[in-house]
Amino acid sequence: MPEEHAAPMRVAVIADDSKAAGEIARALHDSGYPVRPFVLTSRSAYDRVRDLRPSVVLLRTSPRSFPLASAFARASTEGGFALVVLTPTGSRQSIKLALDTGALIHLVEPVPSQALVAAIRVAAARASDLDQLKSQLRRAKESIHARTAIERAKAILIRRFGLTENEAHRRLQQESRNRNRKLIDTAWHVIRADVTLAARDRSHASHHESPVAR
């Protein structure tokens, strides 16, 4: 989609100083790039950011407000947005703040409007890449867990019914088709049933122990 026809990128501009936030928002608005800035204050930012669902949060903070900025960033780690931190100096404390907040980009004032826009665009792109990687990792973990559960269910069928591995797998598939279930759901049903039967067997055995054994 051409940039001139793209939907404006939603950017939450958060600062401990409302005047500074307004100036940053105006610089973004006047940059010529499709950006829709929202000016927020640090103290009310968390709930507002969740409602606005921006692509990027531009957090401008000074040393006196580092604790508040850090608290906001930690509380917002699952917000689904890219974080850009803007500080008045490049001190060790400022760099540590940027690292602690998980910011994708750290900028030091003064920053020209075009540099701000470039940082926002890069941060949004990197955040999108990270989201895709997280989704791929989540699907990979789910696949591993599913395979583990299916192998465990097959082992149970082999042990309880003397089946071969192929027979156990076909039994799971057949049961899934009969009950219109996913294979993983059938596997977990077998696992839970085995746990219940094992507990019942232990209880039954304890009731039949001899008085001497007790």
Secondary structure, 3 states (H helix, E strand, C coil): CCHHHCCCEEEEEEECCHHHHHHHHHHHHCCCCCEEEEEEEHHHHHHHHHHHCCCEEEEECCHHHHHHHHHHHHHCCCCCCEEEEEECCCCHHHHHHHHHHCCCEEEECCCCHHHHHHHHHHHHHHHHHHHHHHHHHHHHHHHHHHHHHHHHHHHHHHHHHCCCHHHHHHHHHHHHHHHCCCHHHHHHHHHHHHHHHHHHHHHHHHHCCCCCCC
